[in-house]
Amino acid sequence: ILYGGTFDPVHRAHIACALAVAERFAPAVVEMLPNATPPHRDTPMTDGEHRRAMLEIACAGHPALRVNDWELRQPGPSLMVNTLRHFRSEIGDRPLLLLIGADSLANLHRWVEWQAYPQLCHLLVAPRPGAADATAEVIAAFPELPQAALLEQPAGGRLMLDAPLLDISATAVRQQLAEKGDSPALNRDVLEYIQRHHLYNVPTLT
């Protein structure tokens, strides 16, 4: 199971979603993949090493979650199609599941070479408030399948999760940090890391 993102910063909803999926598909491990430079959204505010370190902190104590810096080590923008091809080459014909939010599903038709995805992975889609509908082309490319059927083939299906809700915005978290130096959406150890390194324009305490 692959869960990619900028994780800028990683927050409680990211971890709750990954843990819920890991439990549902146990004993599978969720590979947490921080992007280097995503092509379809703004450049992350914080560099990859800090974002990887925060992920390591947030995933500590959760053996079903594993931080994987493969994308950070690649040159150029982080293209998910390249990531999927890499992991597909590693696992052969076993099922490969890509965990995304409903907002990402709605924009999948804008992702580079998304038409190759049905041959590479299944989609696990977590609900997100206010997410638009996916295009008819994307829905047709990934027919909805029950979990058991999903695990009987390597790729090409879609499972719409009913929980957990991805109801935290990293943008809002960054704003809270810049204004107050704190955010209730953050693991306390992650918050301490942010404060210690003065990330996200956290006010310097006097």
BELMO-V15104 format. One line per field, one symbol per residue. phi: phi as a letter, one per 40 degrees, with the letter a starting at -180 (. if undefined). psi: psi as a letter, one per 40 degrees, with the letter a starting at -180 (. if undefined). burial: + if it has 9 or more other ideal C-beta (glycine too) atoms within 8 Angstrom, else -. Layout:
BEGIN
phi->???
psi->???
burial->???
END
This chain:
BEGIN
phi->.bbbicfbccbccdccccccccccbdccbcccbcccbccbaccdcbcccccccccdcccdgbccbbcbcdcccccgcccdccccccccccbgcccbbbcbccccccbcccccfcccdccbacbbbccadgcccccdcccccbccbcddcdccbcahbbbcccacccbbbccccccccccbgaaccbdcccdccccccfcffccccb
psi->hhgiidfgihidddddddddddddeifihhhhghichheeiihidiidddddddddddehegeehhhhfdddeiiaihhdddddddddddebeihhhhhiidddddedeeihfdeeddediihhhiihhehiiiiddddddgihiiddddeeidieihhhieiihgehhddddddddddeeiheeihdddddddddefiffhhhh.
burial->++++-+++++++++++++++++--+--+++++++++++-----+-+-+-++++++++++--+-++-+-++++-+---+++++++++++------+++++++++-+++++-+--+-+++-+++++++++--+--++--++--+--+-+-++--+-+++++-+--+++-+-+-+++-+++----+-+++-+++-+++---++-+----
END
